[in-house]
Amino acid sequence: QVQLVESGGGLVQAGGSLRLSCVASGRTFSSAGMAWFRQGPGKEREFVAGINWNGFNTNYADSVKGRFTISRDNAKNTVYLQMKTLKPEDTAVYYCNTFSFWGRGTQVTVSS
C-alpha cells in the first residue's frame, strides 16, 4: 500500500512560480517511477511530468516543457514539481501518481 500526499498549491499570478511536493509512504518509493498529472476545470486528467526511480530520466508534456521541472529526493520519500512562468491554463488540481496509487491533489490557480 502506498499513500501520497500533495502540498504546495495555491493562488499565483501569471508569470509566477510554485513548487509542489508529494510525500509518499510505503516501501516501494525509492524503486518506483513517479508522475504528476493535472485536471483542469471541465477537462480530463492529463499527464504533466514523470521521473524514473533514480531521477536520471524525466519526461514532460509538451505544454509544460521548459517551464516545469520534476525531481525527487528518495531519502525524503518526496517528489517535487517546480513550476515557473505559470499561465492561466495551468490552473488545475495537480495529482501525484505511482503505479495505481493517487494522492488527493492540490489546487493550483493562476490568475491573469
N, C-alpha and C positions, 0 to 999 in steps of 0.2 A: 504494500500500500504506500502511496506517495501523496503527500499533501503539499499544495503550492499556495503561497500567499503573496499576492502582489501589493505593491505600495508605490507611492511617488507621483501619482496622478494629481491633476489639479487644473486650474484655470490659468491660461497664459495668453499673452498677446501674440499675434502673428509675428514671426521672426524670432520668437523666444525659444528657450530650451527647457527641457525637463529630463530627469533621469528616473527611469522606472527600475524597481528592484523586484525580484521574485525569490523568496526564500523557500527552499524545498526541504522536506523531511523525508526520510527513507534511505535505505541502504544503497540504492542504485544511482544516486545523483551523480557521483563522480564518474560513472561509466556510461552515462546516458546523454544522448543528444537532447538539446532543449530548443524551444522556439517561442516566439511571440506572435500572437495573432491579434487582430482587432475587428471590432464590429461597429460600424458607424450607424447613425440613425437611418432606419429603413433599408439597411444593407445587409448582405450576408457576411458571415465571419470570413476574414481573409488572412492569408499568411503575410507576415511582416518581415521576420528575420529568423534565422536558425543558426545554431552553433553546435559543433560536434563535441564529443566528450572532453577533449583536452583543450578546446578553444582554438585549435590551429586552423580549422576550416569554418568559414561562415558564408552565409548566402542571404540575399535580401530581395524583397520585392522591388521591381523597377521604380515604383512610386516613392521609395524611401532611400534608394541608393545615393550615397554621398551626403546624406543628412543624418541618418541613424547609424548607430554602431552597437552591435550586440557583443557582450563579453561575459565572462563567468569567473567566479572565484570558488574553486572546488573546496578550499579549506573552510569557506563560509557557507557552503551549500547555496550559493546565490548566483543568479544570472541577472544581468543588467541590460537595459536598453537606453542608451544615451540618444536623445532626440534633439536635434538642432534645426534652426531655420524652420520652425513649425509653421504649418499652413492651416487655415480653417478646415480644409478637407482631411486633416489628420485627426479631427475630432472623432472620438470613438471610445468604446470600452476596450481596454487592452488586456489580453489574457496570456498567461504563461501556460506552456504545454510541454509535457513529456509523455511519450507513449500514449496511453488513452486517458491520462490524467490532466485535469484543467483546474486552474485557480478560479476564483470568483470574479476576478477582473478589477481593474482600476480605471476610473473615468479620466479621460484627457479631453479638455475643452479648449479649443484655440479660437480666440476672438479676432475679428478682422479690424 
